[in-house]
């Protein structure tokens, strides 16, 4: 609630995104750490801290724009795990 976080239905957890309030031009960077929103027509649930940064806490909803800054490093983690699997002496 007091950190710059957000919930999204499909973005990988750990994704960093810049969120702009289209109505006033304010922005902040959040980390996706939850799933939601589950109300039709909404694409993101922001923490209270993020809503304060975007000056939308009182109103509760706003038109926003999302820019993905960084996806979690899942591929690097997967690559390391694959390399740790020992090779068989008779092949790859």
PDB file with one MODEL, atoms N, CA, C and O in Angstrom:
MODEL        1
ATOM      1  N   UNK A   1       0.810  -1.195   0.000  1.00  0.00           N
ATOM      2  CA  UNK A   1       0.000   0.000   0.000  1.00  0.00           C
ATOM      3  C   UNK A   1       0.863   1.273   0.000  1.00  0.00           C
ATOM      4  O   UNK A   1       0.512   2.259  -0.647  1.00  0.00           O
ATOM      5  N   UNK A   2       1.984   1.249   0.722  1.00  0.00           N
ATOM      6  CA  UNK A   2       2.811   2.446   0.831  1.00  0.00           C
ATOM      7  C   UNK A   2       4.070   2.394  -0.030  1.00  0.00           C
ATOM      8  O   UNK A   2       4.974   3.213   0.138  1.00  0.00           O
ATOM      9  N   UNK A   3       4.131   1.436  -0.949  1.00  0.00           N
ATOM     10  CA  UNK A   3       5.236   1.369  -1.907  1.00  0.00           C
ATOM     11  C   UNK A   3       4.672   1.586  -3.302  1.00  0.00           C
ATOM     12  O   UNK A   3       3.466   1.466  -3.514  1.00  0.00           O
ATOM     13  N   UNK A   4       5.541   1.906  -4.252  1.00  0.00           N
ATOM     14  CA  UNK A   4       5.092   2.165  -5.617  1.00  0.00           C
ATOM     15  C   UNK A   4       4.919   0.823  -6.342  1.00  0.00           C
ATOM     16  O   UNK A   4       5.830   0.331  -7.007  1.00  0.00           O
ATOM     17  N   UNK A   5       3.726   0.254  -6.190  1.00  0.00           N
ATOM     18  CA  UNK A   5       3.427  -1.050  -6.768  1.00  0.00           C
ATOM     19  C   UNK A   5       2.094  -1.000  -7.504  1.00  0.00           C
ATOM     20  O   UNK A   5       1.332  -0.040  -7.393  1.00  0.00           O
ATOM     21  N   UNK A   6       1.835  -2.081  -8.270  1.00  0.00           N
ATOM     22  CA  UNK A   6       0.585  -2.158  -9.021  1.00  0.00           C
ATOM     23  C   UNK A   6       0.226  -3.609  -9.273  1.00  0.00           C
ATOM     24  O   UNK A   6       1.058  -4.508  -9.147  1.00  0.00           O
ATOM     25  N   UNK A   7      -1.028  -3.818  -9.630  1.00  0.00           N
ATOM     26  CA  UNK A   7      -1.517  -5.142 -10.011  1.00  0.00           C
ATOM     27  C   UNK A   7      -1.948  -5.098 -11.473  1.00  0.00           C
ATOM     28  O   UNK A   7      -2.576  -4.137 -11.915  1.00  0.00           O
ATOM     29  N   UNK A   8      -1.606  -6.145 -12.216  1.00  0.00           N
ATOM     30  CA  UNK A   8      -1.981  -6.275 -13.623  1.00  0.00           C
ATOM     31  C   UNK A   8      -2.341  -7.728 -13.873  1.00  0.00           C
ATOM     32  O   UNK A   8      -1.780  -8.625 -13.245  1.00  0.00           O
ATOM     33  N   UNK A   9      -3.275  -7.967 -14.790  1.00  0.00           N
ATOM     34  CA  UNK A   9      -3.743  -9.337 -15.030  1.00  0.00           C
ATOM     35  C   UNK A   9      -2.700 -10.242 -15.662  1.00  0.00           C
ATOM     36  O   UNK A   9      -2.626 -11.422 -15.318  1.00  0.00           O
ATOM     37  N   UNK A  10      -1.881  -9.715 -16.592  1.00  0.00           N
ATOM     38  CA  UNK A  10      -1.018 -10.602 -17.380  1.00  0.00           C
ATOM     39  C   UNK A  10       0.467 -10.259 -17.358  1.00  0.00           C
ATOM     40  O   UNK A  10       1.281 -11.137 -17.646  1.00  0.00           O
ATOM     41  N   UNK A  11       0.858  -9.052 -17.037  1.00  0.00           N
ATOM     42  CA  UNK A  11       2.282  -8.724 -17.010  1.00  0.00           C
ATOM     43  C   UNK A  11       2.984  -9.596 -15.976  1.00  0.00           C
ATOM     44  O   UNK A  11       2.437  -9.843 -14.901  1.00  0.00           O
ATOM     45  N   UNK A  12       4.193 -10.064 -16.290  1.00  0.00           N
ATOM     46  CA  UNK A  12       4.909 -10.897 -15.315  1.00  0.00           C
ATOM     47  C   UNK A  12       5.163 -10.141 -14.008  1.00  0.00           C
ATOM     48  O   UNK A  12       5.483  -8.952 -14.014  1.00  0.00           O
ATOM     49  N   UNK A  13       5.016 -10.849 -12.902  1.00  0.00           N
ATOM     50  CA  UNK A  13       5.329 -10.239 -11.608  1.00  0.00           C
ATOM     51  C   UNK A  13       6.798  -9.828 -11.610  1.00  0.00           C
ATOM     52  O   UNK A  13       7.655 -10.570 -12.089  1.00  0.00           O
ATOM     53  N   UNK A  14       7.078  -8.667 -11.082  1.00  0.00           N
ATOM     54  CA  UNK A  14       8.436  -8.137 -11.088  1.00  0.00           C
ATOM     55  C   UNK A  14       8.689  -7.143 -12.209  1.00  0.00           C
ATOM     56  O   UNK A  14       9.734  -6.494 -12.228  1.00  0.00           O
ATOM     57  N   UNK A  15       7.758  -7.009 -13.141  1.00  0.00           N
ATOM     58  CA  UNK A  15       7.891  -6.040 -14.236  1.00  0.00           C
ATOM     59  C   UNK A  15       7.924  -4.627 -13.669  1.00  0.00           C
ATOM     60  O   UNK A  15       7.172  -4.301 -12.751  1.00  0.00           O
ATOM     61  N   UNK A  16       8.795  -3.794 -14.216  1.00  0.00           N
ATOM     62  CA  UNK A  16       8.853  -2.368 -13.865  1.00  0.00           C
ATOM     63  C   UNK A  16       8.185  -1.595 -14.998  1.00  0.00           C
ATOM     64  O   UNK A  16       8.437  -1.856 -16.174  1.00  0.00           O
ATOM     65  N   UNK A  17       7.334  -0.645 -14.631  1.00  0.00           N
ATOM     66  CA  UNK A  17       6.610   0.136 -15.635  1.00  0.00           C
ATOM     67  C   UNK A  17       6.477   1.579 -15.185  1.00  0.00           C
ATOM     68  O   UNK A  17       6.306   1.863 -13.999  1.00  0.00           O
ATOM     69  N   UNK A  18       6.558   2.490 -16.154  1.00  0.00           N
ATOM     70  CA  UNK A  18       6.272   3.906 -15.876  1.00  0.00           C
ATOM     71  C   UNK A  18       4.797   4.120 -16.196  1.00  0.00           C
ATOM     72  O   UNK A  18       4.319   3.757 -17.271  1.00  0.00           O
ATOM     73  N   UNK A  19       4.097   4.708 -15.253  1.00  0.00           N
ATOM     74  CA  UNK A  19       2.671   4.980 -15.402  1.00  0.00           C
ATOM     75  C   UNK A  19       2.485   6.485 -15.477  1.00  0.00           C
ATOM     76  O   UNK A  19       2.954   7.225 -14.612  1.00  0.00           O
ATOM     77  N   UNK A  20       1.794   6.931 -16.521  1.00  0.00           N
ATOM     78  CA  UNK A  20       1.465   8.353 -16.677  1.00  0.00           C
ATOM     79  C   UNK A  20      -0.008   8.561 -16.427  1.00  0.00           C
ATOM     80  O   UNK A  20      -0.843   7.796 -16.909  1.00  0.00           O
ATOM     81  N   UNK A  21      -0.328   9.596 -15.676  1.00  0.00           N
ATOM     82  CA  UNK A  21      -1.699  10.059 -15.554  1.00  0.00           C
ATOM     83  C   UNK A  21      -1.918  10.982 -16.748  1.00  0.00           C
ATOM     84  O   UNK A  21      -1.373  12.086 -16.788  1.00  0.00           O
ATOM     85  N   UNK A  22      -2.705  10.540 -17.710  1.00  0.00           N
ATOM     86  CA  UNK A  22      -2.920  11.286 -18.960  1.00  0.00           C
ATOM     87  C   UNK A  22      -3.594  12.629 -18.684  1.00  0.00           C
ATOM     88  O   UNK A  22      -3.417  13.588 -19.435  1.00  0.00           O
ATOM     89  N   UNK A  23      -4.359  12.688 -17.614  1.00  0.00           N
ATOM     90  CA  UNK A  23      -5.118  13.904 -17.323  1.00  0.00           C
ATOM     91  C   UNK A  23      -4.258  15.051 -16.796  1.00  0.00           C
ATOM     92  O   UNK A  23      -4.608  16.217 -16.974  1.00  0.00           O
ATOM     93  N   UNK A  24      -3.113  14.723 -16.136  1.00  0.00           N
ATOM     94  CA  UNK A  24      -2.295  15.816 -15.586  1.00  0.00           C
ATOM     95  C   UNK A  24      -0.806  15.705 -15.936  1.00  0.00           C
ATOM     96  O   UNK A  24      -0.024  16.578 -15.558  1.00  0.00           O
ATOM     97  N   UNK A  25      -0.400  14.644 -16.652  1.00  0.00           N
ATOM     98  CA  UNK A  25       0.983  14.501 -17.094  1.00  0.00           C
ATOM     99  C   UNK A  25       1.950  13.973 -16.046  1.00  0.00           C
ATOM    100  O   UNK A  25       3.134  13.812 -16.342  1.00  0.00           O
ATOM    101  N   UNK A  26       1.485  13.697 -14.830  1.00  0.00           N
ATOM    102  CA  UNK A  26       2.364  13.166 -13.782  1.00  0.00           C
ATOM    103  C   UNK A  26       2.668  11.702 -14.052  1.00  0.00           C
ATOM    104  O   UNK A  26       1.857  10.989 -14.643  1.00  0.00           O
ATOM    105  N   UNK A  27       3.859  11.251 -13.609  1.00  0.00           N
ATOM    106  CA  UNK A  27       4.225   9.848 -13.811  1.00  0.00           C
ATOM    107  C   UNK A  27       4.984   9.320 -12.601  1.00  0.00           C
ATOM    108  O   UNK A  27       5.498  10.082 -11.782  1.00  0.00           O
ATOM    109  N   UNK A  28       5.040   7.999 -12.511  1.00  0.00           N
ATOM    110  CA  UNK A  28       5.847   7.332 -11.498  1.00  0.00           C
ATOM    111  C   UNK A  28       6.189   5.942 -12.013  1.00  0.00           C
ATOM    112  O   UNK A  28       5.546   5.436 -12.933  1.00  0.00           O
ATOM    113  N   UNK A  29       7.200   5.330 -11.416  1.00  0.00           N
ATOM    114  CA  UNK A  29       7.613   3.983 -11.796  1.00  0.00           C
ATOM    115  C   UNK A  29       7.120   3.030 -10.718  1.00  0.00           C
ATOM    116  O   UNK A  29       7.342   3.244  -9.526  1.00  0.00           O
ATOM    117  N   UNK A  30       6.437   1.958 -11.168  1.00  0.00           N
ATOM    118  CA  UNK A  30       5.892   0.969 -10.246  1.00  0.00           C
ATOM    119  C   UNK A  30       6.432  -0.415 -10.571  1.00  0.00           C
ATOM    120  O   UNK A  30       6.929  -0.669 -11.668  1.00  0.00           O
ATOM    121  N   UNK A  31       6.321  -1.298  -9.593  1.00  0.00           N
ATOM    122  CA  UNK A  31       6.667  -2.699  -9.780  1.00  0.00           C
ATOM    123  C   UNK A  31       5.370  -3.503  -9.730  1.00  0.00           C
ATOM    124  O   UNK A  31       4.575  -3.347  -8.803  1.00  0.00           O
ATOM    125  N   UNK A  32       5.158  -4.369 -10.733  1.00  0.00           N
ATOM    126  CA  UNK A  32       3.980  -5.223 -10.743  1.00  0.00           C
ATOM    127  C   UNK A  32       4.214  -6.342  -9.726  1.00  0.00           C
ATOM    128  O   UNK A  32       5.136  -7.144  -9.874  1.00  0.00           O
ATOM    129  N   UNK A  33       3.373  -6.386  -8.696  1.00  0.00           N
ATOM    130  CA  UNK A  33       3.576  -7.380  -7.644  1.00  0.00           C
ATOM    131  C   UNK A  33       2.303  -8.147  -7.285  1.00  0.00           C
ATOM    132  O   UNK A  33       2.275  -8.875  -6.293  1.00  0.00           O
ATOM    133  N   UNK A  34       1.248  -7.983  -8.091  1.00  0.00           N
ATOM    134  CA  UNK A  34      -0.017  -8.642  -7.772  1.00  0.00           C
ATOM    135  C   UNK A  34      -0.845  -8.798  -9.041  1.00  0.00           C
ATOM    136  O   UNK A  34      -0.523  -8.222 -10.080  1.00  0.00           O
ATOM    137  N   UNK A  35      -1.907  -9.575  -8.945  1.00  0.00           N
ATOM    138  CA  UNK A  35      -2.837  -9.770 -10.058  1.00  0.00           C
ATOM    139  C   UNK A  35      -4.090  -8.935  -9.832  1.00  0.00           C
ATOM    140  O   UNK A  35      -4.500  -8.690  -8.698  1.00  0.00           O
ATOM    141  N   UNK A  36      -4.677  -8.511 -10.922  1.00  0.00           N
ATOM    142  CA  UNK A  36      -5.879  -7.681 -10.877  1.00  0.00           C
ATOM    143  C   UNK A  36      -5.735  -6.607 -11.931  1.00  0.00           C
ATOM    144  O   UNK A  36      -4.745  -6.634 -12.662  1.00  0.00           O
ATOM    145  N   UNK A  37      -6.610  -5.705 -12.056  1.00  0.00           N
ATOM    146  CA  UNK A  37      -7.893  -5.589 -11.374  1.00  0.00           C
ATOM    147  C   UNK A  37      -8.916  -6.555 -11.981  1.00  0.00           C
ATOM    148  O   UNK A  37      -8.740  -7.054 -13.093  1.00  0.00           O
ATOM    149  N   UNK A  38      -9.945  -6.793 -11.253  1.00  0.00           N
ATOM    150  CA  UNK A  38     -10.974  -7.718 -11.719  1.00  0.00           C
ATOM    151  C   UNK A  38     -12.291  -7.006 -11.969  1.00  0.00           C
ATOM    152  O   UNK A  38     -13.365  -7.599 -11.865  1.00  0.00           O
ATOM    153  N   UNK A  39     -12.191  -5.728 -12.300  1.00  0.00           N
ATOM    154  CA  UNK A  39     -13.349  -4.922 -12.680  1.00  0.00           C
ATOM    155  C   UNK A  39     -13.221  -4.621 -14.164  1.00  0.00           C
ATOM    156  O   UNK A  39     -12.200  -4.095 -14.605  1.00  0.00           O
ATOM    157  N   UNK A  40     -14.237  -4.947 -14.930  1.00  0.00           N
ATOM    158  CA  UNK A  40     -14.186  -4.771 -16.379  1.00  0.00           C
ATOM    159  C   UNK A  40     -13.890  -3.314 -16.750  1.00  0.00           C
ATOM    160  O   UNK A  40     -14.432  -2.381 -16.158  1.00  0.00           O
ATOM    161  N   UNK A  41     -13.022  -3.151 -17.739  1.00  0.00           N
ATOM    162  CA  UNK A  41     -12.676  -1.823 -18.212  1.00  0.00           C
ATOM    163  C   UNK A  41     -11.457  -1.218 -17.532  1.00  0.00           C
ATOM    164  O   UNK A  41     -10.957  -0.181 -17.969  1.00  0.00           O
ATOM    165  N   UNK A  42     -10.975  -1.847 -16.473  1.00  0.00           N
ATOM    166  CA  UNK A  42      -9.786  -1.347 -15.781  1.00  0.00           C
ATOM    167  C   UNK A  42      -8.601  -2.240 -16.122  1.00  0.00           C
ATOM    168  O   UNK A  42      -8.742  -3.458 -16.231  1.00  0.00           O
ATOM    169  N   UNK A  43      -7.432  -1.626 -16.290  1.00  0.00           N
ATOM    170  CA  UNK A  43      -6.262  -2.406 -16.701  1.00  0.00           C
ATOM    171  C   UNK A  43      -5.179  -2.478 -15.630  1.00  0.00           C
ATOM    172  O   UNK A  43      -4.259  -3.288 -15.743  1.00  0.00           O
ATOM    173  N   UNK A  44      -5.272  -1.647 -14.595  1.00  0.00           N
ATOM    174  CA  UNK A  44      -4.218  -1.599 -13.595  1.00  0.00           C
ATOM    175  C   UNK A  44      -4.818  -1.166 -12.256  1.00  0.00           C
ATOM    176  O   UNK A  44      -5.659  -0.269 -12.208  1.00  0.00           O
ATOM    177  N   UNK A  45      -4.386  -1.801 -11.183  1.00  0.00           N
ATOM    178  CA  UNK A  45      -4.702  -1.348  -9.828  1.00  0.00           C
ATOM    179  C   UNK A  45      -3.414  -0.789  -9.246  1.00  0.00           C
ATOM    180  O   UNK A  45      -2.416  -1.503  -9.144  1.00  0.00           O
ATOM    181  N   UNK A  46      -3.427   0.475  -8.866  1.00  0.00           N
ATOM    182  CA  UNK A  46      -2.246   1.108  -8.291  1.00  0.00           C
ATOM    183  C   UNK A  46      -2.307   1.103  -6.776  1.00  0.00           C
ATOM    184  O   UNK A  46      -3.386   1.162  -6.187  1.00  0.00           O
ATOM    185  N   UNK A  47      -1.148   1.034  -6.150  1.00  0.00           N
ATOM    186  CA  UNK A  47      -1.079   1.181  -4.697  1.00  0.00           C
ATOM    187  C   UNK A  47      -1.457   2.618  -4.328  1.00  0.00           C
ATOM    188  O   UNK A  47      -1.483   3.515  -5.171  1.00  0.00           O
ATOM    189  N   UNK A  48      -1.745   2.798  -3.049  1.00  0.00           N
ATOM    190  CA  UNK A  48      -2.084   4.124  -2.560  1.00  0.00           C
ATOM    191  C   UNK A  48      -0.935   5.106  -2.797  1.00  0.00           C
ATOM    192  O   UNK A  48      -1.163   6.256  -3.172  1.00  0.00           O
ATOM    193  N   UNK A  49       0.302   4.645  -2.576  1.00  0.00           N
ATOM    194  CA  UNK A  49       1.477   5.504  -2.779  1.00  0.00           C
ATOM    195  C   UNK A  49       1.577   5.955  -4.240  1.00  0.00           C
ATOM    196  O   UNK A  49       1.862   7.122  -4.512  1.00  0.00           O
ATOM    197  N   UNK A  50       1.344   5.039  -5.174  1.00  0.00           N
ATOM    198  CA  UNK A  50       1.403   5.387  -6.597  1.00  0.00           C
ATOM    199  C   UNK A  50       0.273   6.352  -6.959  1.00  0.00           C
ATOM    200  O   UNK A  50       0.482   7.298  -7.719  1.00  0.00           O
ATOM    201  N   UNK A  51      -0.911   6.114  -6.420  1.00  0.00           N
ATOM    202  CA  UNK A  51      -2.040   7.013  -6.683  1.00  0.00           C
ATOM    203  C   UNK A  51      -1.751   8.416  -6.161  1.00  0.00           C
ATOM    204  O   UNK A  51      -2.125   9.401  -6.797  1.00  0.00           O
ATOM    205  N   UNK A  52      -1.089   8.518  -5.009  1.00  0.00           N
ATOM    206  CA  UNK A  52      -0.706   9.841  -4.488  1.00  0.00           C
ATOM    207  C   UNK A  52       0.281  10.526  -5.431  1.00  0.00           C
ATOM    208  O   UNK A  52       0.142  11.714  -5.719  1.00  0.00           O
ATOM    209  N   UNK A  53       1.280   9.777  -5.914  1.00  0.00           N
ATOM    210  CA  UNK A  53       2.276  10.343  -6.839  1.00  0.00           C
ATOM    211  C   UNK A  53       1.611  10.890  -8.105  1.00  0.00           C
ATOM    212  O   UNK A  53       2.029  11.917  -8.640  1.00  0.00           O
ATOM    213  N   UNK A  54       0.575  10.195  -8.577  1.00  0.00           N
ATOM    214  CA  UNK A  54      -0.097  10.599  -9.814  1.00  0.00           C
ATOM    215  C   UNK A  54      -1.235  11.594  -9.572  1.00  0.00           C
ATOM    216  O   UNK A  54      -1.945  11.973 -10.503  1.00  0.00           O
ATOM    217  N   UNK A  55      -1.401  12.009  -8.322  1.00  0.00           N
ATOM    218  CA  UNK A  55      -2.462  12.946  -7.927  1.00  0.00           C
ATOM    219  C   UNK A  55      -3.845  12.439  -8.332  1.00  0.00           C
ATOM    220  O   UNK A  55      -4.663  13.190  -8.863  1.00  0.00           O
ATOM    221  N   UNK A  56      -4.091  11.163  -8.073  1.00  0.00           N
ATOM    222  CA  UNK A  56      -5.394  10.583  -8.405  1.00  0.00           C
ATOM    223  C   UNK A  56      -6.002   9.829  -7.229  1.00  0.00           C
ATOM    224  O   UNK A  56      -7.011   9.144  -7.395  1.00  0.00           O
ATOM    225  N   UNK A  57      -5.412   9.943  -6.056  1.00  0.00           N
ATOM    226  CA  UNK A  57      -5.875   9.181  -4.897  1.00  0.00           C
ATOM    227  C   UNK A  57      -7.306   9.562  -4.499  1.00  0.00           C
ATOM    228  O   UNK A  57      -8.104   8.690  -4.155  1.00  0.00           O
ATOM    229  N   UNK A  58      -7.626  10.834  -4.543  1.00  0.00           N
ATOM    230  CA  UNK A  58      -8.983  11.263  -4.157  1.00  0.00           C
ATOM    231  C   UNK A  58     -10.022  10.807  -5.160  1.00  0.00           C
ATOM    232  O   UNK A  58     -11.094  10.335  -4.780  1.00  0.00           O
ATOM    233  N   UNK A  59      -9.712  10.947  -6.438  1.00  0.00           N
ATOM    234  CA  UNK A  59     -10.656  10.565  -7.485  1.00  0.00           C
ATOM    235  C   UNK A  59     -10.810   9.047  -7.566  1.00  0.00           C
ATOM    236  O   UNK A  59     -11.911   8.542  -7.787  1.00  0.00           O
ATOM    237  N   UNK A  60      -9.706   8.323  -7.385  1.00  0.00           N
ATOM    238  CA  UNK A  60      -9.766   6.866  -7.385  1.00  0.00           C
ATOM    239  C   UNK A  60      -9.521   6.203  -8.722  1.00  0.00           C
ATOM    240  O   UNK A  60      -9.005   5.086  -8.765  1.00  0.00           O
ATOM    241  N   UNK A  61      -9.873   6.854  -9.808  1.00  0.00           N
ATOM    242  CA  UNK A  61      -9.616   6.323 -11.149  1.00  0.00           C
ATOM    243  C   UNK A  61      -9.101   7.452 -12.038  1.00  0.00           C
ATOM    244  O   UNK A  61      -9.375   8.626 -11.791  1.00  0.00           O
ATOM    245  N   UNK A  62      -8.358   7.082 -13.066  1.00  0.00           N
ATOM    246  CA  UNK A  62      -7.848   8.077 -14.017  1.00  0.00           C
ATOM    247  C   UNK A  62      -7.476   7.365 -15.307  1.00  0.00           C
ATOM    248  O   UNK A  62      -7.264   6.152 -15.326  1.00  0.00           O
ATOM    249  N   UNK A  63      -7.400   8.125 -16.369  1.00  0.00           N
ATOM    250  CA  UNK A  63      -6.890   7.597 -17.632  1.00  0.00           C
ATOM    251  C   UNK A  63      -5.375   7.576 -17.515  1.00  0.00           C
ATOM    252  O   UNK A  63      -4.758   8.578 -17.153  1.00  0.00           O
ATOM    253  N   UNK A  64      -4.773   6.417 -17.826  1.00  0.00           N
ATOM    254  CA  UNK A  64      -3.327   6.273 -17.692  1.00  0.00           C
ATOM    255  C   UNK A  64      -2.716   5.745 -18.980  1.00  0.00           C
ATOM    256  O   UNK A  64      -3.408   5.235 -19.861  1.00  0.00           O
ATOM    257  N   UNK A  65      -1.412   5.884 -19.058  1.00  0.00           N
ATOM    258  CA  UNK A  65      -0.618   5.288 -20.122  1.00  0.00           C
ATOM    259  C   UNK A  65       0.489   4.498 -19.443  1.00  0.00           C
ATOM    260  O   UNK A  65       1.072   4.951 -18.458  1.00  0.00           O
ATOM    261  N   UNK A  66       0.780   3.298 -19.980  1.00  0.00           N
ATOM    262  CA  UNK A  66       1.783   2.424 -19.380  1.00  0.00           C
ATOM    263  C   UNK A  66       2.948   2.246 -20.343  1.00  0.00           C
ATOM    264  O   UNK A  66       2.747   1.975 -21.527  1.00  0.00           O
ATOM    265  N   UNK A  67       4.169   2.399 -19.830  1.00  0.00           N
ATOM    266  CA  UNK A  67       5.379   2.100 -20.594  1.00  0.00           C
ATOM    267  C   UNK A  67       6.147   1.017 -19.824  1.00  0.00           C
ATOM    268  O   UNK A  67       6.531   1.226 -18.673  1.00  0.00           O
ATOM    269  N   UNK A  68       6.366  -0.121 -20.454  1.00  0.00           N
ATOM    270  CA  UNK A  68       7.122  -1.198 -19.831  1.00  0.00           C
ATOM    271  C   UNK A  68       8.597  -0.815 -19.866  1.00  0.00           C
ATOM    272  O   UNK A  68       9.153  -0.574 -20.937  1.00  0.00           O
ATOM    273  N   UNK A  69       9.231  -0.758 -18.699  1.00  0.00           N
ATOM    274  CA  UNK A  69      10.640  -0.392 -18.613  1.00  0.00           C
ATOM    275  C   UNK A  69      11.547  -1.610 -18.534  1.00  0.00           C
ATOM    276  O   UNK A  69      12.608  -1.641 -19.157  1.00  0.00           O
ATOM    277  N   UNK A  70      11.128  -2.621 -17.762  1.00  0.00           N
ATOM    278  CA  UNK A  70      11.973  -3.794 -17.573  1.00  0.00           C
ATOM    279  C   UNK A  70      11.111  -4.994 -17.202  1.00  0.00           C
ATOM    280  O   UNK A  70      10.295  -4.938 -16.283  1.00  0.00           O
ATOM    281  N   UNK A  71      11.313  -6.068 -17.935  1.00  0.00           N
ATOM    282  CA  UNK A  71      10.669  -7.328 -17.589  1.00  0.00           C
ATOM    283  C   UNK A  71      11.594  -8.086 -16.648  1.00  0.00           C
ATOM    284  O   UNK A  71      12.805  -7.868 -16.673  1.00  0.00           O
ATOM    285  N   UNK A  72      11.054  -8.968 -15.823  1.00  0.00           N
ATOM    286  CA  UNK A  72      11.918  -9.733 -14.927  1.00  0.00           C
ATOM    287  C   UNK A  72      12.906 -10.573 -15.726  1.00  0.00           C
ATOM    288  O   UNK A  72      12.635 -10.939 -16.870  1.00  0.00           O
ATOM    289  N   UNK A  73      14.029 -10.872 -15.134  1.00  0.00           N
ATOM    290  CA  UNK A  73      15.093 -11.582 -15.832  1.00  0.00           C
ATOM    291  C   UNK A  73      14.868 -13.087 -15.792  1.00  0.00           C
ATOM    292  O   UNK A  73      15.732 -13.840 -15.344  1.00  0.00           O
ATOM    293  N   UNK A  74      13.712 -13.516 -16.259  1.00  0.00           N
ATOM    294  CA  UNK A  74      13.362 -14.928 -16.241  1.00  0.00           C
ATOM    295  C   UNK A  74      14.236 -15.742 -17.184  1.00  0.00           C
ATOM    296  O   UNK A  74      14.620 -16.867 -16.863  1.00  0.00           O
ATOM    297  N   UNK A  75      14.549 -15.179 -18.341  1.00  0.00           N
ATOM    298  CA  UNK A  75      15.346 -15.931 -19.308  1.00  0.00           C
ATOM    299  C   UNK A  75      16.753 -16.182 -18.792  1.00  0.00           C
ATOM    300  O   UNK A  75      17.290 -17.270 -18.996  1.00  0.00           O
ATOM    301  N   UNK A  76      17.362 -15.210 -18.133  1.00  0.00           N
ATOM    302  CA  UNK A  76      18.696 -15.405 -17.568  1.00  0.00           C
ATOM    303  C   UNK A  76      18.664 -16.484 -16.489  1.00  0.00           C
ATOM    304  O   UNK A  76      19.566 -17.318 -16.416  1.00  0.00           O
ATOM    305  N   UNK A  77      17.633 -16.467 -15.655  1.00  0.00           N
ATOM    306  CA  UNK A  77      17.501 -17.477 -14.609  1.00  0.00           C
ATOM    307  C   UNK A  77      17.343 -18.856 -15.231  1.00  0.00           C
ATOM    308  O   UNK A  77      17.965 -19.817 -14.779  1.00  0.00           O
ATOM    309  N   UNK A  78      16.517 -18.957 -16.262  1.00  0.00           N
ATOM    310  CA  UNK A  78      16.301 -20.234 -16.935  1.00  0.00           C
ATOM    311  C   UNK A  78      17.602 -20.730 -17.563  1.00  0.00           C
ATOM    312  O   UNK A  78      17.917 -21.917 -17.475  1.00  0.00           O
ATOM    313  N   UNK A  79      18.358 -19.835 -18.194  1.00  0.00           N
ATOM    314  CA  UNK A  79      19.609 -20.209 -18.838  1.00  0.00           C
ATOM    315  C   UNK A  79      20.593 -20.767 -17.809  1.00  0.00           C
ATOM    316  O   UNK A  79      21.247 -21.777 -18.064  1.00  0.00           O
ATOM    317  N   UNK A  80      20.700 -20.121 -16.657  1.00  0.00           N
ATOM    318  CA  UNK A  80      21.605 -20.586 -15.606  1.00  0.00           C
ATOM    319  C   UNK A  80      21.182 -21.964 -15.130  1.00  0.00           C
ATOM    320  O   UNK A  80      22.038 -22.827 -14.938  1.00  0.00           O
ATOM    321  N   UNK A  81      19.909 -22.197 -14.934  1.00  0.00           N
ATOM    322  CA  UNK A  81      19.436 -23.494 -14.467  1.00  0.00           C
ATOM    323  C   UNK A  81      19.725 -24.581 -15.491  1.00  0.00           C
ATOM    324  O   UNK A  81      20.089 -25.696 -15.116  1.00  0.00           O
ATOM    325  N   UNK A  82      19.570 -24.282 -16.763  1.00  0.00           N
ATOM    326  CA  UNK A  82      19.855 -25.270 -17.802  1.00  0.00           C
ATOM    327  C   UNK A  82      21.346 -25.609 -17.809  1.00  0.00           C
ATOM    328  O   UNK A  82      21.709 -26.778 -17.942  1.00  0.00           O
ATOM    329  N   UNK A  83      22.210 -24.606 -17.669  1.00  0.00           N
ATOM    330  CA  UNK A  83      23.651 -24.847 -17.684  1.00  0.00           C
ATOM    331  C   UNK A  83      24.104 -25.669 -16.485  1.00  0.00           C
ATOM    332  O   UNK A  83      25.140 -26.330 -16.551  1.00  0.00           O
ATOM    333  N   UNK A  84      23.351 -25.640 -15.398  1.00  0.00           N
ATOM    334  CA  UNK A  84      23.724 -26.404 -14.213  1.00  0.00           C
ATOM    335  C   UNK A  84      23.402 -27.897 -14.338  1.00  0.00           C
ATOM    336  O   UNK A  84      23.882 -28.701 -13.538  1.00  0.00           O
ATOM    337  N   UNK A  85      22.602 -28.268 -15.324  1.00  0.00           N
ATOM    338  CA  UNK A  85      22.283 -29.682 -15.527  1.00  0.00           C
ATOM    339  C   UNK A  85      23.512 -30.343 -16.133  1.00  0.00           C
ATOM    340  O   UNK A  85      23.987 -29.914 -17.184  1.00  0.00           O
ATOM    341  N   UNK A  86      24.037 -31.391 -15.481  1.00  0.00           N
ATOM    342  CA  UNK A  86      25.259 -32.031 -15.990  1.00  0.00           C
ATOM    343  C   UNK A  86      24.996 -32.727 -17.323  1.00  0.00           C
ATOM    344  O   UNK A  86      23.917 -33.273 -17.552  1.00  0.00           O
ATOM    345  N   UNK A  87      26.000 -32.697 -18.195  1.00  0.00           N
ATOM    346  CA  UNK A  87      25.909 -33.376 -19.488  1.00  0.00           C
ATOM    347  C   UNK A  87      26.247 -34.847 -19.320  1.00  0.00           C
ATOM    348  O   UNK A  87      27.066 -35.222 -18.481  1.00  0.00           O
ATOM    349  N   UNK A  88      25.611 -35.660 -20.120  1.00  0.00           N
ATOM    350  CA  UNK A  88      25.933 -37.089 -20.111  1.00  0.00           C
ATOM    351  C   UNK A  88      27.250 -37.303 -20.836  1.00  0.00           C
ATOM    352  O   UNK A  88      27.540 -36.589 -21.796  1.00  0.00           O
ATOM    353  N   UNK A  89      28.052 -38.261 -20.405  1.00  0.00           N
ATOM    354  CA  UNK A  89      29.343 -38.480 -21.049  1.00  0.00           C
ATOM    355  C   UNK A  89      29.214 -38.949 -22.496  1.00  0.00           C
ATOM    356  O   UNK A  89      30.153 -38.788 -23.275  1.00  0.00           O
ATOM    357  N   UNK A  90      28.067 -39.526 -22.873  1.00  0.00           N
ATOM    358  CA  UNK A  90      27.920 -40.058 -24.230  1.00  0.00           C
ATOM    359  C   UNK A  90      27.227 -39.093 -25.185  1.00  0.00           C
ATOM    360  O   UNK A  90      26.897 -39.484 -26.304  1.00  0.00           O
ATOM    361  N   UNK A  91      27.001 -37.881 -24.792  1.00  0.00           N
ATOM    362  CA  UNK A  91      26.329 -36.949 -25.697  1.00  0.00           C
ATOM    363  C   UNK A  91      26.099 -35.609 -25.047  1.00  0.00           C
ATOM    364  O   UNK A  91      26.625 -35.321 -23.973  1.00  0.00           O
ATOM    365  N   UNK A  92      25.287 -34.775 -25.727  1.00  0.00           N
ATOM    366  CA  UNK A  92      25.046 -33.404 -25.248  1.00  0.00           C
ATOM    367  C   UNK A  92      24.257 -33.299 -23.979  1.00  0.00           C
ATOM    368  O   UNK A  92      24.004 -32.194 -23.499  1.00  0.00           O
TER     369      UNK A  92
ENDMDL
END
